[in-house]
Amino acid sequence: MTRLVRAQWVPLAALAALTFAAALLAVAVPARTAAGYDRAAVAAIGPGADVRVQGRAAGAAAFSAVPSDAALGAKSLTWQQLLPKSLKDITGEPEPSVTSDAFLIDGEFARPRLLYLGWDPRASERVRLVSGIPPINPPGATGGDVKVVLAKRYADQMGYKVGDRLALGDFKARVNGLFEPVDPADEFWLPRARMLHPVIENMPSTGIEADAGTALIDQNAYARLTTDPARKLLFSWRFPVRKDAVHAGDADGMADDLDAYRSAVAGRSDMFPCEIRTGLDVTLKEFAARLHTAQSVLGLAFGGLVAVAAGVLLLAAGLLGVRLRPLLGLMRARGASLGQLTGPSCGLVALAVVPSAALGYAAGRLLGAGPPQTGSILAIGLLVAAVLLVSATIVARERSGGLGSVADRRDDLGAARPSRWRRAVDLLLVVLAVVGVVLLRERGPDAGTDPLVAAVPVLLGAALGVLVLRVYPYLLRAAGPFLRRRSGAVAFIGLARAARQNLVGALPVAVLLLAAAVAGFTATVDNALKTGQVRASWAEVGADARVEAGPLDDAGLRRIRAVPGVTGVVRVRTIGRAGITDDPAPLTVVGLDLDAYRRLAPKVPDIPGTSGVLASPLAADTLGTGTVTISRAGMDPIQVRVAGEVERFPGQDTGSAFVIVPYAMVAKSTGFPSQVFVGGHDLDARALRAAAPGHAVTMREDVLRDMTRLPLVSVVHDTFRDGALIGGAFGLLVVVFVLVVGARTRARTIAHLRALGLSRRQSRALALVEIAPVLLCATAGGWVLGLLLPEITGPVVDLRPYTDGYAVTAHVPGVPALLGLIGALLLAAAAALAVDRVFDASPGTVLRTGDS
């Protein structure tokens, strides 16, 4: 065995290196993607996320349920014990608090002032007094000033100091002290901003803006608040979400558990009614939809990468088997049994593959790319088993062999006839591919991360590889007569040598085909995602920029037109809560010059070319098919007749009732909000805001940037990029490996041809001609398959969660992908020339006396 290892150390080292690389990637790539999923989940949830149990109570009901700090903490434990495990794992310790309704501070101020009184034991632990004393109130007091402490920042901005009295209607509060947070960056303060500084709020009754703040009180002041049965108190038990405990895979389960937790809290009858308040469920459901899409799409890419890695290893094992066949044939001719052949074949391969796979797995874990994935171990096991199976197959081929079986066997692709077994396998691959596609399309998006999803590209690639290998010899034969008529011999000889490859030599066709399919698929879907997001940004904004201008006069419109970079503007007048006499359902009238708008923003999707009045489906049902009159207070009545429907329009909610009429119909209805669609290039948002002061400006570039920065989008882009690079690297590795393994045999053949007059330049050209059929057939077939995969697997490759619901249909590769494909082909050609140059030998050093 030692002598055999020394004799075959080059292919063994290559097989070990390839196994190590494949195992390393099988661990690192899925782990890195899973870590990206988790980071995306944390980003989607956002800072300050929480689950709150809230209830309102007053008077005796409030005090009997929560009479003290200990009772407040006991209720915290009650709610915490009711938490489902998935929520308990991601939430921190409860943060109980009690807050009064807002008191209006008496006095003359630029803006009304509201003050909340908050009993928050956890907040009191996170502050330090900078002046004054704590808010100590006497127990059982029902009169006198309530002692409070304010944040120093709030007091400075509002003009308060220690000792000031605040008149809160029939309540009087005295500022006992001022505090600062121990750690202002602590996320604890995110939902409690009102404690630290003034916050603008709308007053409940009038909607007038007011400066609101929260003063901290103690337990005795809380007890005093419960003496008034008319004063409602808000009890809140907040469970903050811990970012380090959030995992993407738990999103679906947490959303379902939140519903169960709502039912459990609502079913408690031992205190006043409480409910769950959180935005976590909506966030989790949106994230789960995006995660489902990402896992489905990336599962297709991962399946292709595993197949490419397996093909590379099988190729290396097959070429090693070709080198071992003479030795195995000799041993068989001397009477060795098949079991005795297993040691030199399977044992040698296992010696190279098993330790390398273990080292690759260990190296992948040491990289710390992300959490370990069960699929990584499964993929490595399958790769090792496949390589060992190849070596076992090579042994099985010698069951009736000997020296004659090696010497007389001819299995060139151009001459060999497929056996019945091979025909059956080929037919099985095609049938499995067809069945897989049919089942996948029937199940649609529900297929998710099912192994069937990942297997479909591999099955399609294998089926296409079978067809290419069947057609490949006929293409070479068809080109023969044409090349014989040419004056040069390089093309004819190169094609003849390409046709002399056996099945193992043709395996690069299948591997390169799968690599090209993976690269084509990832490039196509990635470009489609970018195109869909651009389309969605146009649909959301409606132009390069949109100014929410409120009532706008001609002077304001001229200021917007004068902004540098503006090439055109279209004014829109929006009249809400309009309606017709026969139907009280409100609708929004959008006054717009449609022809001018189409010229300004031709890239906005879903705008019909119909002239006249357009209505949303809901508004069309209200308006009917005849002429109707639309009116409202402050608006001159207009008569309209619907000429067509429009599903969406920028600035209007999808599914709402709106009607688009010519601007001239509503031009005289002044005092209503306006929008201005702005077209141009290199627009300056600050200049637009200055032209329309006090009004919102939405830039399409900003909206597009926000879309591309959505959680998971960067994960999808990065994984697609890595998949294309890894697939291309494996493809080039196959080319180099095949060239190096066959270099010495080829060098001897070239030496004979050089003796017959072949020049160095012709030998270089011959190297290109020999590799060209494999490269062109495999790359062309794989690239076409990659471009068609998004259409074939259409229900699974649904990118609408990343494009605001807009379907993505532009399944074409981008220019960088095409340049990358050309570059890969050029690198493969350069590798062929480099190997030819390295192993070049003159006829005098190769041929011996008597050679012919």
N, C-alpha and C positions, 0 to 999 in steps of 0.2 A: 504493500500500500504506500509506503514511504517513497519508493522509487517511482510509483505511478504519480504521486503528488508532485514530485520534482519534475517529471516529464510533462505534466499538464498544468503547471503552476500558473501560466498566463491565463487560460480560459477559466481556471478555478478562481483566480484572483478577481477577474472581471465579473464572474457570477456572484462572488461574495460582495464586491463593491456595489453591484446593482441591487442585491438583496438588502444591503444596509441602507442604501438611499431610499428604496421603496418603503422599507419599514419605518425609516425616519419620517418620510413624508406622510405615511399612513397615520402616524401619531400626531405630528405637528400641525398638519393642515386642518383636520377636523377639530383639534383642540383649539387652534387659533380662531376658527369660525365660531365654535361654541362660546369662547370668551367674548367674541364680538357680539354674539346674541345677548349675553348677559349684560355687557356694557350698554347695548341698545335698550334693554329692558329698564335699566337704571335711568338712562336718559329719558326714556318715554314716561316713566313715572314722575320724574322731575324732583327738584328739591322741595322739602316741606310736605311731601305726601303723607297722608295719614288716614286712619279709620277712626271716626268719632261716634260715640254713643251720646246722644243729646236728648234732653227733655226739659220741658218748662213746668214750673210749679211755683206756687205762692203760698204765703201764710203757713198755717199749721201743716198742710200737706208737704210743703218743702222741708220744714224743720223736723217733722217726725221721720221723714225718710233719711235726711242727712243732718243730724243734730250737732256733729262735731267733725274735727279733722280725721279722727279714727274711723268714723262712719263713712266719710268720703273715700278714704283709702280702702275700706272693706268693699264698698260698691265697685271700686276699681278691680279688685280681685275677682269679684263676681263676673263682671263683664269679660275679664281676661280669661277666666276658666271656660266661658262659653265660646271663646274664639275657636274656630276650626284649626286643625293643625297647620295647614298651609299658611294661614294668616298669623298664627302664633309664632311660626318660625321666622317671619320677616318683620314683625313689629317689636318695638322696644317696650320699656316699662311704661305703664299708663301715666298720663299727665292730667289729673282731675282739676277742675276749676269751676267756679260759680261766678256768673257775671250778671249784673243788673241790666235793665233796659236803660236807654240813654236818658240822661238828665240834661235839660237845656240850662246852660249857665246864664244867669241874668247879667245884663250889662250891654253897653253899646260897643259893638265890634265891627270891623270891616266885613266879617263873615260870621254867621251864628256859630256858637261853640257848643258841642255836645261832650258830655263826660260820662263814661261808664265806670262803675265801681266793681272791681274784680277781686275775688278771693282766690288766689292762685298759689298754693303752697310751693309748687315746683319753681315758679318764677321768683318767689321770695328767696329761694336758695341760690339763685343765679345772679343776684344783684348785690352791690355794695353801696352803702350810704356815703354820699360825698358831703352832705350837710344835714343838720337836724337829727331827729331821732326816729325810731320805728313807729308805725301807726298803731299805738297801743290804745285800745278803747276799753272802758270799764265794762265788766260783765253785767248783763241785765239792764244796761242803760237804754232808755227809750226817748231821751231828749238830749239837747246839747249838740255840739258840733261832732261830726264824724271825722275821726283822725284818718288822714290818707297820706300816702307818699306818691310823688310824681317823678317821672324821669327828668333828669336835668335838662336834656335836649328839649323835651316838650315844654318844660317850664321856661327855658330861655326864649324859645320862639313865641310863646304865648304871653310872656312878661310876668310870670309868677315867681314868688320866692317863698322861703320858709316863713310860716306864720300867717300867710294870706288866707282870707276866708273866701270861699266860693259859695255863692247863693245858687242852690239847685232847686228852685221852686220852694216847697215847704221843707226842704232839707238844707242843712248848712254843713259844709265840709271845711276842715282846716288842714292846710298843708303842713304836716309835721316834719317832712324831710324830703330830700331829693336823692335819687339814686342813679347809678350807671350800671349797665350790664357788665358782669365780670368778663365775658367773652362776646363782644358784639357780633362776631362771625358765627357763633353757635346757631345751627339750624333751628334750635328751639324757638328763636325769636321770629322766624319767618312768618308763622301764622299769628304772631302777637305784635305786629309792627305798631299797632295802636298804643301799646304800652310804652314804646320808646320815643315816638315822635308823632306829631299831628298827622292825621289821615283825612283826606277829603271824602266825605260821605254825603249822600242825599238824605235830607230829613224825611222821615216816614210819611208825614201828613202832606207836606207841600212839595217835596221834591227839590227844595232849595239846597244848594251846596252848603256844607258846614264843616268846620274843623273839629274832628273827633279825636278823643284821647281816652285812655283808661288809667284810672288811679288804683293803686293797690291798697287793699284793706285787710284787716285781720279777721279771725273767727268771730270775735264778739260783734264787730260791725256787721258781719254777715247775719248773725242771729238777730240783730236789730232790724235788718231789712226784711226778715220773715215775719215781723210783727204786723206788717201792713198786708192784709189779704188781697189787696188790689194790685200789689207790686209784683209782677212776674219776674222770676229769676231763671236764667239759662244755665242748666247744669250740663257740663260737658266732660266726658272722659275720653281723652285723645290718646290714640295708640300710634306713635310715629313709625313710619316705615324705615327700617335700617337698610341702607343701600348695599352694605356688604353681604346681606342675606338674600338679595333678590336674584332669582335665576329665571332665565327666559322660559325654560321648560315648564315652570309652574304657573304660567300666565292663565291658561285655560282653567286649571283647577281653582285658582284663587278667585276668578270671576264667578264661578259657580258657588264657591264657599261663601262669598259675600252675600249672595241671595239667601243661603241657608242661615247665615248669621243674622240677617234682617228678620227672618221669621222667628228665630230664637229670642231676639231682643224684644220684638213686638209681643211675643207670647208671655213675657214676664208680668205677673200681676201683684208682686209684692211691693210695688212702689208706683209712682206716677208714670204715665206712658212715656216711653223713650223710642227713639228711632236712630237709624244709622245714617250718617251724613258723610259722604266721601265721593270724590271724583275718580276713585281708583278703579271702579268696575268699568266705567266707560273707557278709561285709558287702557286697561288690560285687554278689553275686547278689541279695541282698535289695534293694539300691539299684537295680539294673538292672530288677527287677520294678516298683518304684515309678516309676522313670523311664519305663518303657515305657507305663504307665498314664497318667502325666502328659502325655507327648508325644501319645498317642492322643487324649485328651480335649481338650487344648489345641489340637491340630491341627484338630479340628472347629470350635472357636471362631475360630481364626485364618483358616480358610477362609471362614467367614461374614463376618469383618471385611473381608477382601480383596474379597469380593463387594459388600459395602455401599459400600466406598470406590470400587470400579469403577462401581457404579450412580450414585453422586453425580457422578462425573466425566462419565459418559455423559449424565446429565441436563443438566449444565452445557453440554456440547458440543452436545447436541440443541437446547437453547434458543438457543444462539448460532447454530446452523444455521437455526432458524426466523426469526431476525432477518436472516440473510443471504439468505434465499430470494428476497425481492423483487429484490435486487441481482443475484443469480445469474440469475433469470428474465429481467431486463432485458438482461443481457449475452448470454444465450442467444438472446433475440429479435433482437439486433443482429448475430447471426452468430458469436458466440464458440464455439469448440470446447470439448469437455469438458476438454481439457488446459489451455486458457486459464482455465477456471473453477477449476482446482486451486490456482493461486496465491492468489487471494483467500480460498479456503476452507481447504484443507489447510495452506497456508503460514502463514495467520494463526493457525490453531490450534497448529501446530508452534512458532510464535514464542512462544506463551504457555506451552505445555506442556513442551517439552524443557528450556529453561533452568530452569524451576521445579522439574522433577523432579531435575535435577542439583544445584540448590541444596538441595533437601530432603534428598537423599542425603548431601550434604556436612554439612549441619546435624545430621543424625542421627548421623553418625560423630563430629562434634565434641562431641556430648553425652556420649560415652564411656559409654553405658549398658551396654555389654558387647561381647563379641567379634563381629565382622561375620559375617553369615549369608548364604550363597549365595542362599537363598530370597528375601532382601530385594531383591537386584538383579533376580531373576526376576520378582517381584511388580511392581516399578516398571516394568520393561520391558513387562509385559503391560498394565498400566494405560495407559501412554503409547500402546502399539499400539492398544488399544481406542478411545481418544479419537480418534486419527488415522483409524481405520477408520470412525468415525461421520461425520467430515467428508468422507471419501471417498464414503460412502454418500449423503450429501446432494448431492454433485456428480453421482453416478450417477443420481439421481432426475430430473435436468434433461436427460437424454439426449434426451427427446422433448418437452421443455418449451418455455418461452417465457413471455411475460406471461400467456397464457391458462391455462397450467398452474398458475400461482399463483392467479390470480383465481377460476378456476372450481372448483378442487379443494376438496372437502369431505371431511374425514376425522375428523369428530366420532366419539367412541366410541359415542354413542347412535345414529348413523345409518350409519356406515361398515360395510361387510361385509368380513370378513377375506379376504385373497387366498389363493390356493392355497399360495403360498410361505409365508405366515404360518401357515397351518394345518399345513403339513408341519413347520415349525420347532416349533410348539407340541406336536405329537405326538411329535417327536423328543425334546424336553425331558422329557416324561412318561415315555417309554420308557427314556431314560437314567437317570432317577431311580429307576425300578423296578429296572432291572438293577443299578444301583449298590448299592441296599439289599440285594438278593438276594445279590450277591457278597460284600458286607461281612459279612452274617450267616453266610454259609457259611465264610468265612475266620476269623471270630471274633477272638479276641485276637491271633492271628498277623498281623493286618492292620497292626498297629503304626503307623508314621508313613507308610505308603504314601499317595501322593497321592489314591488313591481314598477314603481316610478323610476327608480334608479336603474333597473334592469332593462328598460325599454331601449335607451340609446345603445347599450351594449349589444342587445339582441339585433337591433337594426344594423349596427356596425358589423356584427358578425355575418348577418345575412348578406349585406352588401359586399363584404369581403369575400364571401363564397362566390357571389356572382362575378366579382372582379377577377378572382383567381380562375374562374371558368372561362371568362372572356379573354383574359390576359394572353394565353398561348395563341389564340386565333388572331389577336391583334398583331402579335409578333410575326406569325406566319404570313398574314396579309401584307405586312410591310416588306417581307423578304424579296418578292419579285421586283418590287419598285426599286429597292436598294441595289439589286444585282445589275440594273441597267445604268447605275451611276458609275462614273469613272473611278472615284476613290473607293478604297476598301475599308476605310475606318468604320463607316456607318454599318456596312454589312457584317463585318467581324464583331462589332460591338453588339449588334442585335442578336447575332448568333450566340454569343457568350451569354447574353441575358436570357435567351431561350433555354440554355443548358442548365439553368438553376433548378435544383430539386425543390421539394415541398418545403424543406427547412429554409432553403435560401429564399423562397418566396414569402416566408412568414413576415418579413419586413413590410410587405404590401398591406397585410391586415393591421399590423401595429401602426404604421404610418397613417393608414386610413382612419383608425380610431383617434389618433392624435390630432389629425386635421379636423375630424368631426367635432372633437371637444373644443378646439380652438375656434372653429367656425360658429358653433353653438353659443359659446360664451361671448364672442365678439358681436354676434347678431342680437342676442338678448340685451346685452349691455347697451348697445347703440339704440335699441328699441326703447329701453327704459329712459335714456337721456332724451330721445325724441318725444316720448310721451310726456315727460315732465315739462319740456318746453311748450308743448301744445297746451298742457294744463295751465301753465303760467299765463299764456295768452288768453285762455278762457276765463281765468279768474280776474285779471286786471282789465282786459279789454283793449289794451293799447300798450305802448311803451311806458306810459304813466297814466294814472287817473287821479284827478284832483276832486276831492269832495268839497265843493266850494260853497255850499249853502246858497242863499240868494246871491246871484252874481250879476253885476251890471256889465255894460259893454266895455267900460274902462278896465275892469278886472280881467275880462277876456283879452283885451289888448296887452295887458301886462304879462299874461301867460304866453301869448304869442311872441313877445319880445325876449323871452328867456333864450339864452344861447343854446343852439342845438335843436330847438323846436322847429319842425317842418310843417306841422299842421295841427289843428285842434278841432274838435267837434263837441258842441255843447249839448248836454242832455238835461231836460227838466223832468224831475220825478215828483209825481203827485200821488201821495198815498191815501188810503181809506176812501177811494172813490167807489162808485157803484152805479147800478142801473135801478130804475124804479121798480121793476118786477122782481128783483132779487137783491136782498140786503147784503149778500156776501161781499165783503170789501175786496177791492183789487187795486193794483198800483198802475198808474198811467205813466208811461215812459215816452216823453216827447223827443224824437231823434230824427235827423236826416239820414236815413239808412244808406242812401247812395254815397254820401260823403263819408259815412262811417266805414263802409266797405273799402273805399279807396284809402282811408287813413290806416286801417288795420286789417289787411287782407288775410292775415294768418290766424285770426280768431276763428275757432271751429264752430260748427253748428249754426252759422248765421245763414238762413235761406236766401236765395237770390230773388225771392218774390218781392214785388213792390206792393206798397199799400200797408194795411194794418196787419200786424202779426200778434198772435196771442199765445200764451202758454197753454198747455192742455187743460189745466184747471180753469183758466179764464175763458177758454174757448167753450167749455161746457156751460159756463154762465151766460156768455154773450149769444150763443147760438149762431145760426147761419144768416139771419136777417140783419137789417139796420137797426141799431139800438142807440140810445142816448146815455152817455156817461157824464156824471156830474158829481159835485160835492161843494161844500161851502167854500167860497173864495175862488172857485174855478168856473169859468164860462162853460156851459154844457157843450159837449161835442158829440156829433153823430158818427158812428163807426160801423164798418162792416168787415168782418174778419176775412182776410184774403189768404191766410196761411198760419201755420203753427210753428212755434220755436220752443224747443225743449229748455234751453238755457240762454241766459243773457248776462254778461258781466255786471256785477253789482246787485243782481237779484237772486234770491235764494232758489235753489232747485226745488221744483214741486210747488212753488208759490203761484199765486194768481197775479199775472201782470199782462199788460197789453202795450205794444209798441205802436205809436201813432206818429205821423209826420210832425216835425217840430212846429210848423206853422200853426197847427191846431191849438197848441197850448202856449204859444209865444206871449200872448197877452195875459196869461194867468201868472201874475208875478207874486213874489213872496214865498215861493216854494223852493225846496232844496234843488240844487243843480249839481251835476257832475260834468267834468270836462275830460274827455279822452284826449291825450296828448301823444302825438307821434313825433319821433325824432331820433337823434343819435347822440351819444355821450351826454345824456341829460343830467343836470345837476339837481338833486332833490332839494338842496337848500335854496337854490335859486327859485325853484317852483314854489316852495313854501313861502318864500319872501314875496312872490308875486300874488299868492293867495293867502295872506296872513291869517293865522288862527284856524286853518282848515287842514284836514288830513290829506297827505299825498302818498299814494301807493305806487312804488316803482316795480315794474315787471321783473327787473333783474334781482331785486331783493326777494320777491316771491319765489323766483326760480332758485335762488341760493338757499332759501329756507327749505324748499322741497328736497334739494340734493343733500341737505344736512339732516334730514329726518332720520330718526333711529332706524337702523338696519340698512339704509341705503348705502352708506359707506361700506358696510360689511359685504353687501352684495357686489358692489363695484370691486372691492379689493379681492374678494374670492374669485370673481370672474377673471380679473387680471392675473392672479396667481395661477388659476387653472389653465389659462391660455399659455402662460410662460412655462409651466411644468409640462404640459402636453407637448409644446414645441421642443423643450429640452429633451424629453424622452425620445421624440421623433429623431432629432439630430443625433442622439446617443445611439439609436438603432443603426443609423446610417454609418456612423463612425465605427461602431462595433463590427458590423458586417464587413466593412472595408478592411479593417485591421486583421480580422480573423482570416479572411481569404487573401491577404496581401501577398504572402510568400508564394502560394500556388499561382496567383496571378502574375507575380514577378517572373516566375519561370516561363510561363506562357508568353509573356511580353518579350523575354529574352530570345525565345525562338523566333518570334515575329521580327525582332530587331535584326536578327541574323539574316532574315529574308529581305531586309531593306526598310523596315518601319523606323521612322525618325522619332526623336524625342517628342517633337511637337505633336506628331500623330498619336503617340502613346498617351499624351495628356488628353487629346480629343477623344481617344478610345475610352479613357476612364469616365469621361462625361457621358458618352453614348451608352456605356454599360449600365450606368445608374439611372439614366433618364427615364426608361420605361417604368421602373418601380416608383420613382418619385412622382412622375406625372400621373400615372394611373391611381396611385394611392392618395395623393394630395387632392387631385380633382374629385375623386369619388367621395373622400371624407369631407372636403369643404362643402360640396353640394349637399351631403347629408346634414352637415351642421347647419346650413342655411334653412333646410326644410324642417329640422327638428321642432322649432317653435310652432310651425303650422301643424305638424303631425301630433304634437303633444299639447295642442292649443288650450284645452280646458285647464291644464295644470300650470302652464306658463301664463298666469293671469296677473299682470302687473298693475291692475287698477288700484290696489291699496296704496301704491306709491305715486299715483298720478291723479289724485282727487276724483277717482271714479271714471276717468277717461280711458277707453279701451286703447291698447297699444297694438297697432297693426303694421308698423314700419319695420318688418323683419328683414333688414338688409344690413350688412356690415358697414362699419365706418371706414373712413380713409386710413386711419392708423392701423386697423386690422389688415387691410389689403396690403399696406406697406410691410407689415410684419410678415405676412405670408410670402411676399416676394423676397424679403430679407432672409427668411428661413430656407427658401429654395436656393438662394445664392450661397448661403452658408454651407448647405449640403454639397453643392457643386465645388465650393472651395475645399471642403473636407476631402472629396474624392481626388482633387488635384494634389492636395498636401500628402495624402497617403501614397499616391502614385510616385510623388517625388521622393518621399522618405524611403520607400522600398524599391526604388529604381536600382537596377543592376545591369551592368554591361554583359553582353553575351559571353565574353571571355571568362567571366567569373562564375557563370552559371552552367554553361554547357560543357560537357566533358567529351573526350575523344570517343567517337562512335555514335554520339547523339545525332539525330536527324530531325 
